[in-house]
Amino acid sequence: MSHSLAIIIPAYNEEKSISNVVNDVLATSLYKEFQVSVIVVNDCSTDATALIINSLNCVSLHLPVNLGIGGAMQTGFKYALENDFDYAVQVDGDGQHPSVEIPTLVSELIKYNLDIIIGSRFITHKGFQSSFIRRAGIVWFSLLLKILTGQRIYDCTSGFRVLNRKSLELVCETYPDEYPEPESIILFAKNKIKIGELPVSMSERQGGVSSIGFFSSIYYMWKVTLGIIFTFIRTNNR
């Protein structure tokens, strides 16, 4: 019997890219080995995202209020867990994540008996690398997480991830809301989740506007740093 795979795509005002993202996922070779469902979580978009995803070959989950990336992803995770999927894949709705790499990520997760695997831009430095200041921030977050957890994740802000059932159960119980990708590394490490990282070549976003602009990058670094530290303290005290 083949394993089931939920591909979760959070979307907020992604009318320019979401159709291509879903269709690219549907065009992968995953269907040869897995029972695949694409789940798009519309995070209360104000553009035509809702109308577009309703016309696509996917499960459409529409949030009545904007919950942010953490809340949108946890909604998708809960859907995957409650519907007995074996694995869940997180793919951004802006077109940065290459769908062609999903089969390799899933295969490596299974091959090495990992609980979660992260697609990384910064192992081989191929593809779109983001701005200098954001790369500097990611290096800092990576070093901070190494100090706190003992594990080096080079692309800790990457939202291109595959989770097994063990990881799904954890993120459905508790998941960071504002900056979930770097903060969740603490959560995974403290709960002895086996994390792997695989190099992928990402693209620049196809449309929409990044939630982190140039002038807010320093503020973002400060906020994420505090978020990581507070998550570490809270998790220690559980």
C-alpha positions as CSV (number, residue, x, y, z in Angstrom):
1,M,0.0,0.0,0.0
2,S,1.4,3.4,-1.0
3,H,2.0,6.1,1.6
4,S,-0.1,9.3,1.6
5,L,1.4,12.7,1.2
6,A,-0.2,16.1,2.0
7,I,1.4,19.0,0.3
8,I,0.5,22.1,2.3
9,I,0.8,25.5,0.6
10,P,0.1,28.6,2.8
11,A,-1.1,31.5,0.7
12,Y,-1.7,35.2,1.6
13,N,-2.3,37.5,-1.4
14,E,-0.5,35.1,-3.9
15,E,-2.9,35.6,-6.8
16,K,0.1,36.0,-9.3
17,S,1.8,32.8,-8.3
18,I,-0.5,30.3,-6.6
19,S,-1.9,28.7,-9.8
20,N,1.6,28.0,-11.1
21,V,2.7,26.6,-7.7
22,V,-0.2,24.2,-7.4
23,N,0.1,23.1,-11.0
24,D,3.9,22.6,-10.7
25,V,3.3,20.4,-7.6
26,L,0.6,18.4,-9.5
27,A,3.1,17.8,-12.4
28,T,5.7,16.1,-10.2
29,S,6.4,12.4,-10.2
30,L,5.1,11.9,-6.7
31,Y,1.9,10.2,-7.9
32,K,3.9,7.2,-8.9
33,E,4.8,6.3,-5.3
34,F,2.3,8.3,-3.1
35,Q,-1.3,9.1,-2.7
36,V,-1.0,12.9,-3.0
37,S,-3.3,15.7,-1.9
38,V,-2.5,19.4,-2.4
39,I,-3.9,21.5,0.4
40,V,-3.9,25.3,0.0
41,V,-4.5,27.4,3.2
42,N,-5.8,30.8,2.2
43,D,-4.8,33.1,5.1
44,C,-7.7,35.5,4.6
45,S,-6.3,37.0,1.4
46,T,-7.6,40.3,0.2
47,D,-6.9,39.7,-3.5
48,A,-8.2,37.0,-5.8
49,T,-6.3,34.2,-4.2
50,A,-9.4,32.6,-2.8
51,L,-11.2,32.5,-6.1
52,I,-8.2,31.1,-7.9
53,I,-7.5,28.2,-5.5
54,N,-11.2,27.3,-5.6
55,S,-10.8,26.6,-9.3
56,L,-7.7,24.5,-8.9
57,N,-7.3,20.7,-8.3
58,C,-6.6,21.1,-4.6
59,V,-8.2,21.1,-1.1
60,S,-9.0,24.8,-0.3
61,L,-9.0,25.8,3.3
62,H,-10.1,29.4,3.9
63,L,-9.3,31.1,7.2
64,P,-11.9,33.6,8.4
65,V,-9.1,35.8,9.9
66,N,-5.5,36.3,9.1
67,L,-3.4,34.1,11.4
68,G,0.0,34.6,9.8
69,I,2.3,31.9,8.5
70,G,2.4,29.9,11.7
71,G,-1.4,29.7,12.1
72,A,-1.9,28.9,8.4
73,M,0.7,26.1,8.5
74,Q,-0.7,24.6,11.7
75,T,-4.1,24.6,10.1
76,G,-2.7,22.6,7.2
77,F,-0.8,20.3,9.6
78,K,-3.9,19.6,11.6
79,Y,-5.8,18.8,8.4
80,A,-3.0,16.3,7.4
81,L,-3.0,14.7,10.8
82,E,-6.7,14.4,11.1
83,N,-7.0,12.9,7.7
84,D,-4.2,10.3,8.4
85,F,-1.6,11.4,6.0
86,D,1.8,9.7,6.5
87,Y,3.9,12.7,5.5
88,A,3.3,16.5,5.0
89,V,5.3,18.8,2.8
90,Q,5.4,22.6,3.3
91,V,5.7,24.6,0.1
92,D,5.5,28.4,-0.1
93,G,2.8,29.9,-2.2
94,D,5.1,32.5,-3.9
95,G,6.9,30.1,-6.2
96,Q,10.3,30.1,-4.6
97,H,10.3,26.4,-3.8
98,P,11.1,24.0,-6.7
99,S,8.4,21.3,-6.8
100,V,10.8,19.1,-8.8
101,E,12.8,18.7,-5.5
102,I,9.9,17.3,-3.5
103,P,10.4,13.6,-4.4
104,T,14.1,13.8,-3.5
105,L,13.3,15.4,-0.1
106,V,10.7,12.8,0.7
107,S,13.0,10.0,-0.5
108,E,15.9,11.3,1.7
109,L,13.6,11.6,4.7
110,I,12.6,8.0,4.4
111,K,16.0,6.7,3.5
112,Y,17.7,8.2,6.5
113,N,14.8,7.7,8.9
114,L,14.5,11.4,9.6
115,D,11.5,13.1,11.3
116,I,11.9,16.3,9.3
117,I,14.0,17.4,6.3
118,I,14.6,21.0,5.3
119,G,15.4,22.2,1.7
120,S,18.4,24.5,2.0
121,R,19.7,27.3,-0.2
122,F,23.0,27.7,1.6
123,I,24.7,24.3,1.5
124,T,25.8,24.5,-2.2
125,H,24.7,28.2,-2.7
126,K,22.9,27.5,-5.9
127,G,19.8,29.4,-7.1
128,F,18.3,32.6,-5.6
129,Q,20.2,33.5,-2.4
130,S,18.1,36.5,-1.1
131,S,19.6,39.9,-0.1
132,F,22.9,40.3,1.7
133,I,21.2,41.6,4.9
134,R,18.8,38.8,5.0
135,R,21.5,36.2,4.4
136,A,23.5,37.8,7.3
137,G,20.4,37.5,9.5
138,I,20.0,33.8,8.6
139,V,23.7,33.1,9.4
140,W,23.1,34.7,12.8
141,F,20.0,32.7,13.5
142,S,21.8,29.6,12.5
143,L,24.7,30.3,14.9
144,L,22.3,31.1,17.7
145,L,20.4,27.9,17.2
146,K,23.7,26.0,17.1
147,I,24.5,27.5,20.5
148,L,21.1,26.6,21.9
149,T,20.5,23.2,20.4
150,G,24.0,21.9,19.4
151,Q,22.8,21.4,15.8
152,R,23.7,23.5,12.8
153,I,20.9,24.2,10.4
154,Y,22.2,26.3,7.6
155,D,18.9,27.5,6.2
156,C,16.8,27.7,9.4
157,T,14.3,30.1,7.8
158,S,13.5,27.8,4.9
159,G,9.8,26.9,4.7
160,F,10.5,24.0,2.3
161,R,10.1,21.0,4.6
162,V,8.9,17.5,4.8
163,L,7.5,16.1,8.1
164,N,6.6,12.6,9.2
165,R,3.8,11.6,11.5
166,K,5.9,12.1,14.7
167,S,6.7,15.7,13.6
168,L,3.1,16.3,12.6
169,E,1.8,15.3,16.0
170,L,4.2,17.7,17.6
171,V,3.4,20.7,15.4
172,C,-0.3,20.1,15.7
173,E,0.0,20.3,19.5
174,T,2.2,23.4,19.6
175,Y,3.7,25.5,16.8
176,P,5.2,29.1,16.8
177,D,3.0,31.6,15.2
178,E,5.0,34.6,14.1
179,Y,8.4,33.2,12.9
180,P,7.7,29.5,12.9
181,E,10.6,28.3,10.8
182,P,13.6,29.3,12.9
183,E,11.7,29.0,16.2
184,S,10.4,25.5,15.5
185,I,14.1,24.3,15.3
186,I,14.1,24.7,19.1
187,L,10.9,22.8,19.4
188,F,12.1,20.0,17.3
189,A,15.5,19.8,19.1
190,K,14.0,19.7,22.5
191,N,11.6,17.0,21.5
192,K,14.4,14.9,20.0
193,I,13.1,15.2,16.5
194,K,15.7,14.0,13.9
195,I,16.3,16.9,11.5
196,G,18.1,16.7,8.2
197,E,19.0,19.3,5.6
198,L,19.3,18.8,1.8
199,P,20.6,21.4,-0.8
200,V,18.0,22.7,-3.2
201,S,18.1,25.5,-5.8
202,M,15.3,28.0,-5.1
203,S,13.9,30.7,-7.2
204,E,12.9,34.3,-6.7
205,R,9.3,34.8,-5.8
206,Q,7.0,34.8,-8.8
207,G,4.7,37.5,-7.5
208,G,3.3,39.2,-4.5
209,V,5.3,41.2,-1.9
210,S,7.6,39.8,0.8
211,S,6.3,40.3,4.3
212,I,9.9,41.4,5.2
213,G,11.0,44.6,3.4
214,F,14.5,46.0,3.3
215,F,13.9,48.7,6.0
216,S,12.3,46.2,8.3
217,S,15.1,43.6,8.1
218,I,17.0,44.8,11.2
219,Y,13.8,44.8,13.2
220,Y,13.0,41.3,11.8
221,M,16.4,40.1,13.0
222,W,15.8,41.5,16.5
223,K,12.3,40.0,16.7
224,V,13.3,36.6,15.5
225,T,16.3,36.5,17.9
226,L,13.9,37.3,20.8
227,G,11.5,34.7,19.5
228,I,14.1,32.0,19.3
229,I,15.3,32.8,22.9
230,F,11.8,32.9,24.3
231,T,10.9,29.6,22.6
232,F,14.0,28.1,24.1
233,I,13.1,29.3,27.6
234,R,9.4,28.2,27.3
235,T,10.3,24.8,25.9
236,N,12.9,24.3,28.7
237,N,10.2,24.8,31.2
238,R,7.6,22.4,29.8
